[in-house]
């Protein structure tokens, strides 16, 4: 689905949220992100990745459990990675500091 993204040449950093519909912690994290989504989009592009559908990105980023957040800078480097539920404040802290 998103396999055509050139992660080595991004216009803006990207925050990837890896999730699954059957995952209860994923639903909690999604609620947090929905609450701050406009703030996040001021700094980065935001993509939700269903690991049961988009297996290419799951493999490319070695996602083994969900929820997982991966923040990629414009050079394609992983700036921040977090597995599990994380606070909205922590998410905003990292997206506001990533190299643009």
C-alpha positions as a LaTeX table, in Angstrom:
\begin{tabular}{lrrr}
\hline
Residue & $x$ (\AA) & $y$ (\AA) & $z$ (\AA) \\
\hline
Unk1 & 0.00 & 0.00 & 0.00 \\
Unk2 & 2.75 & 2.46 & 0.96 \\
Unk3 & 5.63 & 0.57 & $-0.60$ \\
Unk4 & 6.15 & 3.29 & $-3.22$ \\
Unk5 & 7.34 & 5.83 & $-0.61$ \\
Unk6 & 10.98 & 6.76 & $-1.15$ \\
Unk7 & 12.16 & 6.92 & 2.46 \\
Unk8 & 15.60 & 8.13 & 1.36 \\
Unk9 & 14.17 & 11.31 & $-0.15$ \\
Unk10 & 11.27 & 12.68 & 1.88 \\
Unk11 & 9.88 & 16.20 & 1.67 \\
Unk12 & 8.81 & 16.02 & 5.32 \\
Unk13 & 9.47 & 13.64 & 8.20 \\
Unk14 & 6.93 & 10.83 & 8.58 \\
Unk15 & 5.40 & 9.35 & 11.71 \\
Unk16 & 4.33 & 5.76 & 11.08 \\
Unk17 & 1.82 & 4.17 & 13.42 \\
Unk18 & 1.88 & 0.38 & 13.09 \\
Unk19 & $-1.31$ & $-1.18$ & 14.44 \\
Unk20 & $-3.75$ & $-4.05$ & 14.10 \\
Unk21 & $-7.53$ & $-3.97$ & 14.45 \\
Unk22 & $-7.45$ & $-6.81$ & 17.00 \\
Unk23 & $-4.93$ & $-5.01$ & 19.26 \\
Unk24 & $-6.43$ & $-3.34$ & 22.37 \\
Unk25 & $-3.36$ & $-1.17$ & 23.17 \\
Unk26 & $-3.43$ & $-0.01$ & 19.52 \\
Unk27 & $-6.95$ & 1.33 & 20.06 \\
Unk28 & $-5.79$ & 3.25 & 23.13 \\
Unk29 & $-2.85$ & 4.76 & 21.25 \\
Unk30 & $-5.13$ & 5.64 & 18.32 \\
Unk31 & $-7.39$ & 7.60 & 20.67 \\
Unk32 & $-4.40$ & 9.58 & 21.92 \\
Unk33 & $-3.18$ & 10.25 & 18.40 \\
Unk34 & $-6.64$ & 11.24 & 17.16 \\
Unk35 & $-6.71$ & 13.84 & 19.93 \\
Unk36 & $-3.37$ & 15.39 & 18.85 \\
Unk37 & $-3.41$ & 14.60 & 15.12 \\
Unk38 & $-3.62$ & 18.23 & 13.99 \\
Unk39 & $-0.64$ & 19.12 & 16.21 \\
Unk40 & 1.33 & 16.20 & 14.77 \\
Unk41 & 0.56 & 17.16 & 11.17 \\
Unk42 & 2.07 & 20.62 & 11.77 \\
Unk43 & 5.47 & 18.89 & 12.03 \\
Unk44 & 5.29 & 15.61 & 10.11 \\
Unk45 & 3.24 & 13.56 & 7.71 \\
Unk46 & 1.29 & 10.86 & 9.53 \\
Unk47 & 0.60 & 7.37 & 8.20 \\
Unk48 & $-1.29$ & 4.54 & 9.89 \\
Unk49 & $-0.04$ & 1.11 & 8.83 \\
Unk50 & $-2.22$ & $-1.96$ & 9.42 \\
Unk51 & 0.30 & $-4.78$ & 9.87 \\
Unk52 & $-2.19$ & $-7.37$ & 8.66 \\
Unk53 & $-2.56$ & $-5.58$ & 5.31 \\
Unk54 & 0.74 & $-3.76$ & 4.64 \\
Unk55 & 3.28 & $-6.48$ & 5.31 \\
Unk56 & 5.99 & $-4.77$ & 3.22 \\
Unk57 & 6.43 & $-1.84$ & 5.60 \\
Unk58 & 6.08 & $-4.15$ & 8.58 \\
Unk59 & 9.05 & $-6.15$ & 7.29 \\
Unk60 & 11.04 & $-3.13$ & 6.13 \\
Unk61 & 10.93 & $-1.58$ & 9.61 \\
Unk62 & 11.23 & $-4.91$ & 11.49 \\
Unk63 & 7.97 & $-4.39$ & 13.39 \\
Unk64 & 7.46 & $-7.39$ & 15.67 \\
Unk65 & 4.77 & $-6.07$ & 18.01 \\
Unk66 & 2.09 & $-3.44$ & 18.01 \\
Unk67 & 1.46 & $-0.67$ & 18.63 \\
Unk68 & 4.74 & 0.69 & 17.31 \\
Unk69 & 5.49 & 4.28 & 16.37 \\
Unk70 & 8.41 & 5.05 & 14.08 \\
Unk71 & 9.46 & 8.61 & 13.30 \\
Unk72 & 11.57 & 8.91 & 10.13 \\
Unk73 & 13.47 & 12.09 & 9.28 \\
Unk74 & 13.75 & 13.49 & 5.75 \\
Unk75 & 16.93 & 11.46 & 5.12 \\
Unk76 & 15.08 & 8.23 & 5.84 \\
Unk77 & 16.79 & 7.64 & 9.18 \\
Unk78 & 14.78 & 6.44 & 12.15 \\
Unk79 & 14.79 & 9.36 & 14.57 \\
Unk80 & 12.58 & 7.73 & 17.22 \\
Unk81 & 10.98 & 4.36 & 17.74 \\
Unk82 & 8.53 & 3.36 & 20.46 \\
Unk83 & 6.68 & 0.11 & 21.02 \\
Unk84 & 3.64 & 0.17 & 23.30 \\
Unk85 & 1.32 & 2.94 & 24.37 \\
Unk86 & 3.01 & 6.31 & 24.81 \\
Unk87 & 1.60 & 9.61 & 26.09 \\
Unk88 & 0.46 & 12.32 & 23.69 \\
Unk89 & 3.00 & 14.68 & 25.26 \\
Unk90 & 5.84 & 12.28 & 24.46 \\
Unk91 & 4.70 & 11.97 & 20.84 \\
Unk92 & 4.49 & 15.74 & 20.38 \\
Unk93 & 7.92 & 16.18 & 22.00 \\
Unk94 & 9.57 & 13.91 & 19.43 \\
Unk95 & 7.71 & 15.09 & 16.31 \\
Unk96 & 8.46 & 18.72 & 17.18 \\
Unk97 & 12.20 & 17.98 & 17.50 \\
Unk98 & 12.79 & 15.83 & 14.42 \\
Unk99 & 15.02 & 17.27 & 11.70 \\
Unk100 & 12.98 & 18.69 & 8.87 \\
\hline
\end{tabular}
